[in-house]
Amino acid sequence: MPSLVTVVEDTSPILLYSANDWKAGTSSSDTLADQYTLSSFTLTKTSGASLHFPFFGNSVQVYGAKRANHGVYVAQLDGSVSPPMNGSSSSDLFQQLLYSSDVPLGVHSLTVTNQDNAFFDVDYVTFKTIVGTDNEDLIVNAYQDSHPAFNYTPSAAWSTSPTMVGTFSGGTGHSTSSPSAVGVLKFEVRYMWSLFLSDHDLISRPAGDAVTLYGPVGPGAANTYSVTVDNGSPFTFSAKKQFYRPQQILYTTSGLGKGNHSLRIQLGGDGGELAIDYANVYTTKSLGGSFLEIAPTSSSKSSKLPGGTIAAIVILTLISIFSSLCCAYLLRRQNQLKKQIRRRSVVKDFESKIVQPYVLPPPPPATAINPISQAGRDYDIYGRSRNESAYAFSTPAPSTNPPSTAPASNPAASAYYPQEKRGNAAAYDEPAGQPSGYNTRGYGDAYGELPTAGLHPPPQYMPGNSRGHVG
């Protein structure tokens, strides 16, 4: 079974100290006050001073200090008195176990009494109880003072600005100074068969087998207040303490059994401020409990956005989504076009770089070449240029000699016009006494130009001379 161990600080109202016998420890009277938890402890030096603590559970422990100036004390649990115990120690020991006992699960009453006129102090008390069944986890739900599970009547008698509200859990709380004001916390213990409840019941009535109510104590706190569970007898406590301490246990109980339950708290008629901080409800799955979402409070309900604002936000959100989709589509389309253009340019560049086979042009039509008549051609039959500027011929003077009747010594040469005799060896006489090496061919050698030293002037044409030069 899940064990619930509750720690009760020495300043909690549920620890009932005998009147006028106890006081709060201070650092001004004890330089070792910071050795106690939260630097807080309650002490007495009066013989017969007692601490009374009623609880529901199966185990209880009392912690305090053992010091040289401490004395003898005894504990009584459900009428059973323990042997005397000595709290004296030669060295100062803090947060020591002064008393411990295991008992059957149920309602019990513990009383610790100082037996000497020596010091006895209390640091804190712990007790253990059982919630749920074996092999399951404990579920703890905290309910702030503004949770719908709380109901404050009359509402005008309650304030949401208690003293030092900044020290409260969540910075919120409810307080009253009116004896007619009542605060009620409703919750339910459910078993598996009762899980089929509406969502409203699940929120407004937390499931649990144990509940603890928290609030502040101090000089200005309630002198008395009463707590009633269901229709039982009221329990009276006092939140008035020497020093202010927030988030103290105002009341705790467990073992309530299945069904609907209510915790009712009311301020007494002798003044002070009663403030409520929050409540813890302890449960398990076997009790139908679960971790519940925090229900909307009255302040959060009033802070909801108007319907028009919500509609505008929805419309703007849809427009933003649509615009984003359009931008994404246009960007994607642009990228696709860029890729297409890039592919086309690559293909075009590739095609331009393909080597095409060279096709020879068709040969010109064959024509007959007249070796005799070369008029109108740029080259003669030997492939030489007909550039007349290379060899300028002067017009021959008419000859006064009668035409010769002698046969031509070179019939082949007489068949050419005088203009065609340039470069022909037959057109030149071998001058007498010409040095050896004279080019008798009359035209550029195949391996060089005409030698300039052995050239004669161009021949003069004379009629009747078949060789075409002046004899």
C-alpha positions in Angstrom: 0.0 0.0 0.0 1.2 3.5 -0.7 2.5 5.1 2.5 1.8 8.8 3.1 4.3 10.4 5.5 3.3 13.8 6.7 5.8 16.2 8.3 4.3 18.6 10.9 6.4 21.6 11.8 6.5 22.7 15.4 4.5 25.8 14.6 1.5 23.9 13.1 -1.8 24.5 14.9 -2.5 20.7 14.9 0.3 20.3 17.5 -1.6 21.2 20.7 0.7 22.7 23.4 -0.4 23.2 27.0 -1.2 26.8 27.6 1.4 29.2 28.9 4.1 26.5 29.1 5.7 26.8 25.7 7.4 29.4 23.6 9.2 29.8 20.3 13.0 29.4 20.2 14.9 32.4 18.8 18.4 33.0 17.6 18.8 35.8 20.2 18.3 33.4 23.1 20.0 30.4 21.4 23.0 30.9 19.0 22.4 27.4 17.7 18.8 28.0 16.5 19.8 27.6 12.9 20.5 23.9 13.6 16.8 23.2 13.8 14.8 22.6 10.6 13.7 26.0 9.2 15.5 27.5 12.1 12.3 27.0 14.1 11.6 25.1 17.3 9.3 25.3 20.3 10.5 24.6 23.8 9.5 24.5 27.5 11.2 24.4 30.9 8.1 23.7 32.9 7.6 20.4 34.5 4.3 18.9 33.4 4.1 20.9 30.2 2.7 18.6 27.4 2.3 18.3 23.7 -0.8 16.6 22.4 -1.2 15.2 18.9 -4.2 13.3 17.5 -3.6 11.6 14.1 -4.9 8.8 11.8 -2.1 6.4 10.9 0.0 3.5 11.9 3.3 5.2 12.9 4.4 8.4 14.7 7.7 10.0 15.5 8.8 13.1 17.5 12.1 14.9 16.7 14.0 17.5 18.8 17.4 18.2 20.3 19.4 16.5 23.0 21.6 18.9 24.9 23.3 19.2 28.2 20.5 21.4 29.7 17.7 19.0 28.7 15.9 16.6 31.1 13.6 13.6 31.4 10.3 13.2 29.5 7.6 10.5 28.9 5.2 9.7 26.1 1.7 8.3 26.3 0.1 6.7 23.2 -3.5 5.7 23.5 -3.3 5.5 27.2 0.0 3.5 27.1 2.8 5.3 29.0 6.4 4.8 27.9 9.3 4.5 30.4 11.0 7.8 31.2 13.4 9.0 28.5 16.4 11.3 28.9 17.0 14.2 26.6 20.3 15.2 28.1 23.5 14.9 26.2 27.1 16.1 26.9 27.3 17.4 23.3 24.5 19.2 21.4 22.7 16.9 19.0 19.9 18.3 16.7 17.1 16.7 14.8 17.2 13.7 17.0 14.5 11.1 17.3 13.0 11.6 20.7 10.1 9.1 20.4 8.8 6.6 17.8 6.0 4.0 17.8 4.3 1.7 15.4 0.6 1.1 15.9 -2.3 -0.5 13.9 -3.8 1.8 11.3 -6.5 4.0 12.8 -7.1 7.0 14.9 -4.6 7.6 17.7 -3.6 10.1 20.3 -0.1 10.9 21.4 0.9 13.0 24.4 4.5 13.9 25.4 5.1 15.4 28.8 8.2 17.1 30.3 9.1 15.5 33.7 11.8 18.0 34.9 12.3 21.6 35.3 14.9 21.3 32.5 14.5 22.1 28.8 12.5 20.0 26.4 12.0 21.1 22.7 10.1 20.0 19.7 11.6 20.4 16.2 8.9 18.6 14.1 6.6 15.5 14.2 6.0 12.9 11.5 3.3 10.3 11.1 2.5 7.7 8.5 -0.8 6.6 7.1 -1.9 4.3 4.3 -3.8 5.3 1.2 -5.2 2.9 -1.4 -4.1 -0.7 -1.9 -0.9 -2.6 -2.4 1.3 -2.1 -5.5 0.1 1.2 -6.6 1.4 4.8 -6.6 0.2 7.6 -4.5 -1.5 10.5 -6.4 -1.3 13.9 -4.9 -3.4 16.8 -6.3 -2.9 20.3 -5.1 -5.9 22.6 -5.2 -5.4 26.3 -4.9 -7.7 28.5 -2.9 -9.4 29.7 -6.1 -10.3 26.1 -7.3 -14.0 25.4 -7.7 -13.7 22.7 -5.1 -13.6 25.6 -2.6 -16.7 27.5 -1.7 -16.7 30.7 0.4 -19.8 32.1 2.1 -20.8 34.7 2.3 -18.6 35.9 -0.5 -18.6 39.5 0.8 -16.9 38.3 4.0 -13.9 36.9 2.2 -10.9 38.7 0.8 -8.5 37.6 -1.9 -5.7 39.8 -0.4 -4.7 38.3 2.9 -1.7 39.5 4.9 1.6 38.7 3.2 -0.1 37.0 0.3 3.2 36.9 -1.6 4.4 34.1 0.7 1.4 32.0 -0.3 1.6 29.1 -2.7 1.0 30.6 -6.2 0.7 34.1 -4.6 -3.0 33.7 -4.0 -5.2 33.2 -1.0 -8.5 33.8 0.8 -8.9 35.4 4.2 -11.6 36.5 6.5 -12.0 38.3 9.8 -15.7 37.7 10.2 -16.9 34.9 12.6 -19.8 34.2 10.3 -17.6 33.4 7.3 -17.3 29.7 6.3 -15.0 28.0 3.9 -15.9 24.6 2.5 -13.7 22.1 0.5 -15.7 19.3 -1.1 -14.0 16.1 -2.3 -15.0 12.4 -2.9 -13.6 9.0 -2.2 -14.5 6.8 -5.2 -13.9 3.2 -6.0 -13.6 1.6 -9.4 -17.3 1.1 -9.9 -17.9 4.8 -9.5 -15.5 6.0 -12.1 -18.3 6.8 -14.6 -18.9 10.3 -13.5 -19.3 13.5 -15.4 -16.4 15.8 -16.2 -17.9 18.4 -13.9 -17.9 16.0 -10.9 -14.3 15.0 -11.7 -13.2 18.6 -11.5 -15.3 20.0 -8.8 -14.9 17.1 -6.4 -11.4 15.6 -6.3 -11.1 12.0 -5.3 -9.1 11.2 -2.3 -8.8 9.3 0.9 -6.7 11.9 2.7 -6.7 15.7 2.7 -4.5 18.4 4.2 -5.4 22.1 4.4 -2.6 24.8 4.5 -2.5 28.4 5.7 -0.4 30.9 7.6 0.2 31.3 11.3 1.4 34.3 13.2 0.7 37.1 15.7 -2.3 38.4 13.8 -3.7 35.0 12.8 -7.0 33.6 14.1 -7.0 33.1 17.9 -9.3 30.1 17.3 -10.9 28.4 14.3 -12.9 25.2 14.1 -12.8 22.4 11.5 -15.6 19.9 10.8 -15.3 16.9 8.5 -18.7 15.8 7.1 -21.2 15.9 10.0 -18.7 15.0 12.7 -17.7 16.9 15.8 -15.7 20.1 15.3 -12.0 20.3 16.2 -10.7 23.6 17.5 -7.3 25.0 16.8 -5.4 28.3 17.1 -3.3 29.9 14.4 -1.9 32.6 16.7 1.8 32.1 17.0 4.8 34.2 18.2 6.2 34.5 14.7 4.8 34.5 11.2 5.1 31.2 9.3 3.4 30.6 5.9 2.1 27.3 4.5 1.5 25.6 7.8 -0.8 22.6 8.2 -4.1 23.9 9.5 -5.8 20.5 9.4 -5.2 17.0 8.1 -7.2 13.7 8.1 -7.3 10.4 6.2 -9.1 7.1 6.2 -12.4 8.8 5.2 -13.9 5.9 3.2 -15.8 6.1 0.0 -18.5 8.7 -0.7 -18.8 12.5 -0.8 -16.9 14.4 1.9 -16.6 18.0 3.0 -14.1 19.9 5.1 -15.6 23.0 6.8 -13.5 25.7 8.4 -14.8 28.7 10.3 -13.2 31.5 12.2 -13.9 31.7 16.0 -15.4 34.7 17.7 -12.3 36.0 19.4 -10.7 37.8 16.5 -7.7 37.4 14.2 -7.5 36.6 10.5 -8.2 33.2 9.2 -6.5 32.6 5.8 -6.6 29.6 3.4 -3.7 29.0 1.1 -4.3 25.6 -0.6 -5.2 21.9 0.0 -3.6 18.6 -0.9 -5.8 15.7 -1.7 -4.2 12.2 -1.6 -5.6 9.3 -3.6 -4.8 6.3 -5.8 -6.1 4.7 -8.9 -8.0 2.1 -6.9 -9.9 4.9 -5.3 -10.8 6.3 -8.7 -8.3 9.1 -8.4 -6.0 10.5 -11.1 -3.9 13.5 -11.8 -6.4 16.1 -12.7 -6.0 19.2 -14.7 -6.4 22.5 -12.9 -9.9 23.7 -13.5 -10.3 27.3 -14.6 -10.8 29.8 -11.8 -13.2 32.7 -11.6 -10.3 35.1 -12.4 -9.2 33.1 -15.4 -12.7 32.9 -16.7 -13.0 36.7 -16.6 -9.8 37.0 -18.4 -10.9 35.0 -21.5 -10.6 36.7 -24.9 -13.8 38.1 -26.5 -15.3 36.0 -29.2 -14.6 38.7 -31.8 -10.9 38.7 -30.9 -10.7 35.0 -31.1 -12.4 35.0 -34.6 -10.0 37.7 -35.8 -7.0 35.6 -34.6 -8.4 32.5 -36.4 -8.9 34.5 -39.6 -5.4 36.0 -39.5 -4.0 32.6 -38.8 -5.8 31.1 -41.9 -4.6 34.0 -44.1 -1.1 33.6 -42.9 -1.2 29.8 -43.7 -2.7 30.5 -47.1 -0.1 33.2 -47.9 2.7 30.8 -46.8 1.3 28.1 -49.1 1.1 30.5 -52.1 4.6 31.7 -51.5 5.9 28.1 -51.3 4.0 27.3 -54.6 5.4 30.3 -56.4 8.9 29.6 -55.2 8.7 26.0 -56.3 7.3 27.0 -59.7 10.2 29.5 -60.1 12.7 26.9 -59.3 11.2 24.5 -61.8 11.3 27.2 -64.6 14.9 27.9 -63.8 15.8 24.2 -64.1 14.0 23.9 -67.4 15.8 26.9 -68.8 19.1 25.5 -67.6 18.4 22.2 -69.2 17.6 23.8 -72.5 20.7 25.9 -72.6 22.8 22.8 -71.8 21.2 20.9 -74.6 21.7 23.8 -77.1 25.3 24.2 -76.1 25.9 20.5 -76.5 24.3 20.5 -80.0 26.5 23.4 -81.0 29.6 21.5 -80.0 28.8 18.4 -82.1 31.4 18.0 -84.9 29.6 17.9 -88.3 31.2 15.9 -91.1 32.8 18.0 -93.9 31.0 17.7 -97.2 33.2 18.5 -100.3 31.6 20.8 -102.7 30.7 19.3 -106.1 33.4 19.5 -108.7 33.0 22.2 -111.5 31.7 21.0 -114.8 34.5 19.8 -117.2 35.4 22.2 -120.0 37.7 21.9 -123.0 40.9 24.0 -122.7 42.3 25.5 -125.9 46.1 25.3 -125.5 46.4 27.8 -128.2 43.9 30.5 -127.2 44.4 31.6 -123.6 42.5 34.9 -123.9 40.5 35.8 -120.8 42.3 33.4 -118.5 44.4 34.4 -115.5 46.8 31.5 -115.9 48.5 29.9 -118.9 48.7 26.2 -119.6 51.8 26.0 -117.4 50.0 27.4 -114.4 51.9 30.7 -114.6 50.3 34.1 -113.9 49.4 36.2 -116.8 50.1 39.4 -115.0 51.3 41.6 -117.8 52.9 44.0 -115.3 55.6 41.4 -114.6 56.9 41.6 -118.1 55.8 44.7 -119.9 56.0 44.4 -123.7 56.3 47.4 -125.9 54.4 47.4 -129.2 56.8 46.3 -131.9 57.6 48.8 -134.7 56.6 47.7 -138.1 59.4 46.0 -139.9 60.7 47.4 -143.2 62.1 44.0 -144.2 60.1 41.9 -146.5 58.7 38.8 -145.0 61.1 35.9 -145.0 60.2 33.0 -147.2 62.5 30.7 -145.2 60.8 27.9 -143.5 60.5 28.1 -139.8 63.3 26.4 -138.0 61.0 25.5 -135.1 57.5 24.7 -136.3 56.3 24.1 -132.9 57.3 27.6 -131.8 55.5 29.3 -134.7 52.3 28.0 -133.5 52.3 30.3 -130.4 51.5 34.0 -130.4 54.4 36.3 -129.6 52.7 37.1 -126.2 52.8 33.4 -125.4 56.6 33.1 -126.1 57.5 34.6 -122.7 59.5 32.1 -120.7 60.1 29.9 -123.7 63.7 29.0 -124.3 63.2 29.2 -128.1 62.2 32.8 -127.8 65.8 33.8 -126.9 69.1 33.5 -128.7 72.0 32.2 -126.9 74.2 35.3 -126.8 77.7 34.8 -127.9 80.1 34.7 -125.1 77.4 34.2 -122.4 78.9 32.8 -119.3 78.2 29.3 -118.2 75.1 28.9 -116.1 72.8 31.0 -118.2 69.2 29.9 -117.8 68.2 29.0 -121.3 64.7 28.1 -120.3 63.8 31.8 -119.8 61.6 31.3 -116.8 61.9 30.8 -113.1 63.6 27.6 -112.2 61.5 25.2 -110.3 63.6 25.9 -107.2 64.0 29.6 -107.5 63.4 32.9 -109.3 65.0 33.9 -112.6 68.6 34.9 -112.3 68.9 38.6 -113.0 72.5 38.5 -114.3 71.8 36.5 -117.5 68.5 38.1 -118.7 68.2 39.9 -122.0 65.6 42.6 -122.7 62.3 41.3 -123.9 62.4 40.3 -127.6 61.1 42.5 -130.2 58.6 41.0 -132.7 59.5 41.4 -136.3 57.2 40.3 -139.1 58.6 37.5 -141.2 60.8 36.2 -138.4 59.3 32.9 -137.3 61.2 32.9 -134.0 59.6 36.2 -133.0 62.8 38.2 -132.2 65.0 40.6 -134.0 67.8 38.9 -135.9 
